[in-house]
Amino acid sequence: MTRVLAPVRGRVVGLAGVPDPLFAQAMVGPGTAIDPVREPGEAVAPIDGRIVKLRPHCYVVLGAEGHHGILVYLGVDTVELKGTGFELLAAEGDRVVAGQPLIRWNPAEVAAGGRSPVCPVIALDAGIEALSDVAVPGDIECGGALFTWT
């Protein structure tokens, strides 16, 4: 069982709140999404593990047991920013603990550029039935319990 923490502070909106059909229809995988507060901040590791993919706009942390990968995407279409406005605080291959800052960014700048800063948090290679205790829509602190993956 893996407890997944909120990588950013904001409002839980669920995957239906992501303005991208791949995420909204759970084609990438099950999970939820957070509409972040519009202020500079850090996106943190949602679980203990190893960073297997790290880009300015997204990252994947593979759990310590090696089979639960969590994808965090910082906004929609932010890949088009080519890293502008994002600062990496870690590197691929790093071992991390849940709550450790991985990327510094400013959701207000993402929104000002015409993109949605909503952050999908996805359980890769999981079935929807594997998730429980999914946070209900509402405010959540960075590091708050987002969902459990069994």
RAFENQUI-V324274 format. One record per residue. N is the residue number from 0. PHI is phi in radians with two decimals (* if undefined). Layout:
BEGIN
[[N PHI] [N PHI]]
END
This chain:
BEGIN
[[0 *] [1 -2.14] [2 -1.60] [3 -1.77] [4 -1.74] [5 -1.15] [6 -1.38] [7 -2.50] [8 -1.56] [9 2.95] [10 -2.19] [11 -1.16] [12 -2.14] [13 1.28] [14 -1.11] [15 -1.08] [16 -1.50] [17 -1.63] [18 -1.39] [19 -2.61] [20 -1.08] [21 -1.09] [22 -1.41] [23 -1.03] [24 -1.70] [25 1.01] [26 -1.23] [27 -1.37] [28 2.64] [29 -1.33] [30 2.81] [31 -2.69] [32 -2.54] [33 -2.20] [34 -1.56] [35 -1.29] [36 -1.06] [37 -1.59] [38 -2.64] [39 -1.01] [40 -2.96] [41 -2.11] [42 -1.70] [43 -1.97] [44 -1.15] [45 -1.42] [46 -2.57] [47 -1.27] [48 2.81] [49 -2.23] [50 -1.30] [51 -1.77] [52 -2.59] [53 -2.49] [54 -2.19] [55 -0.99] [56 -1.78] [57 -2.85] [58 -2.75] [59 -2.22] [60 -1.96] [61 -1.65] [62 -0.99] [63 -0.99] [64 -1.37] [65 1.55] [66 -2.27] [67 -1.99] [68 -1.78] [69 -1.98] [70 -1.70] [71 -2.08] [72 -1.99] [73 -1.61] [74 1.63] [75 -1.80] [76 1.12] [77 -1.30] [78 -1.03] [79 -1.15] [80 -1.35] [81 0.91] [82 1.60] [83 -1.12] [84 1.59] [85 -2.15] [86 -2.20] [87 -1.28] [88 -1.99] [89 -2.59] [90 -2.42] [91 -0.96] [92 1.64] [93 -1.12] [94 -1.46] [95 -2.32] [96 -1.97] [97 -0.93] [98 1.66] [99 -1.31] [100 -1.11] [101 -2.03] [102 -2.48] [103 -1.77] [104 -2.74] [105 -2.29] [106 -1.00] [107 -1.12] [108 -1.19] [109 -1.06] [110 -1.12] [111 -1.10] [112 -1.48] [113 1.52] [114 -1.95] [115 -1.43] [116 -1.52] [117 -0.99] [118 -1.93] [119 -1.22] [120 -2.18] [121 -2.07] [122 -1.54] [123 -1.23] [124 1.02] [125 -2.06] [126 -1.57] [127 -1.00] [128 -1.22] [129 -1.38] [130 -1.74] [131 -2.48] [132 0.90] [133 -1.18] [134 -1.00] [135 -1.40] [136 -0.93] [137 2.65] [138 -1.18] [139 -2.52] [140 -1.47] [141 -1.05] [142 1.61] [143 -1.24] [144 -1.19] [145 -1.75] [146 -2.89] [147 -2.02] [148 -2.02] [149 -1.84]]
END
